[in-house]
């Protein structure tokens, strides 16, 4: 009698499904979406608002799950991403895909029924944009991948605004533009000291395709465009004096770091982790790459400070009304 082989024991843990959602990215999505929702004029029932933010968060997690499912083989080649559930083999690709699809449908439908279909449509478009247009079409084909694909990460405040009002006016798109223009200098600063990883995975990030010197120049150019746009809400709305002060002071620091990076040699040599052949450490880099690391770290702080200032001013004005 032929013995039927026993099924392989699954090593999948609940934590793996949670990691599929890219929780660090999700936290930024929640924050910026909540800011858009609160800053929008008018009022929204707290329960409706909470469900809307939950839907946007789940939608962002769904996009992350689809991205990991589609990028499993590529992630496995990179030190920074090879520990992800699909790349590490702890979760099957089809399971991650199914998980992402189910969450996508759930989040879009619930958001539409809870608020309005403009917000739901924007959420659905964001998921498709990130999972299909960016992950499958742009990422391996052009060094402008993060520029065009960065739109996916810029939609949450617009979705939050639309969920609150059923509309997406120019003020919401100004918040979109801030994140959109922030993404290239933020991502390319990281890429400058992770070039080897991207090259090995066949991803034409700007330092791989155009070299470190060109990338540093483009970071400076984008920074010079980004900072005035980041300050703009403090002048034309929806920001106020607190936002204007935070955005101006932080923007000057951002530009100073971008100029310092432009004049450095960041990216000209392999990063420290690559040089010694060990696991990547996000902030452990060669001395030459520290200007890139510093801009990358500060860019996160600056974006959070911008949206925190908007949120604080909106909550304060609501309390005073």
C-alpha positions, 0 to 999 in steps of 0.5 A: 500500500502506498503511504500518503505523505502527511501534510506539511505543518504550517509555520504561519502565525497570526503575527504574520498576517498582521505584518502583511498589513505593513503596520508602520506604513498603516500608522502614517496612513491612519494619522494623515487620513484622520487629519484630513477628516478632522480638518475638513469643514463641518461635523461628522458623527464620532462613530462614523468617523471611527469606522471611516478611519478603520476602513482606510486603515484596513484598505491600506493594510490590504494594499500592503498585503497585496504588495507583499504577495506580489513582491515575495521573490523580490523581497527575499533578495533584499536584506531589509525585506527578506524577513517579511512573511511571504519572502521568508516562506512563512506564508503562502503567496496565494494566502496573502493574495486572498487576504489582501483581496478580502480586506480590499473589498471589505474596506471599500464596501464598508466605507461606501455604506458608512460614509459616501461612495466618493471616499470609497472610490478613492480608497479602491483606486488607491489600493489598485494604484499601489498593488497593480500600477506601482507594484506590477507595472512601475517598480521594475520599469522606471527609476521614477517608480517612487515618484509616480507610485508615491501618489498612493501614499498621498491619498489618505488625507483626501479620502479622510476629507471626502469621508467627512464631507462627500467632497474633495476640494483643493485644500484636500489636494494640497495635503495630497501634494505635500505627501506626494512631493515629500516621498521622493526625497524621503525614499531616495535618501534611504535608497542612497544607503541601500543601493546594493539591495535594490541592485541585487533585486533588479529594482531601478531605484534612482541611485541604481539607475542614475547614480548617487550624484544625480540622486543627490541633486534630484533630492535637493531639487524636490526638496526646494519644491516640496518645502514651499508647498509644505508651508502653503497651508499656513498661508492659504489654509487650512493651516493657521499660525501654529502650522505656519511656524512649524512648517517654516522652521521645519522646512528650513531644517529640511532644506539645510539637510538636503543641501548638506546631502547634495554636497556629500558623498552619500551613496558613492560607497556601499553602506556599512551593513553591506560592507561587513556582510551583516543584516541591514541596520536602518540607521547604521551607515558609513560616515559618508552616508550619514547626511542621507540617513539624517534627511531620511530620519528628519523627513519622517519627523517633519511630515508628522509635525506638519499633520500634527500641527493641522490636527492640533489647530483643528481640534483647538478651534473646534473646542473654542467654538 
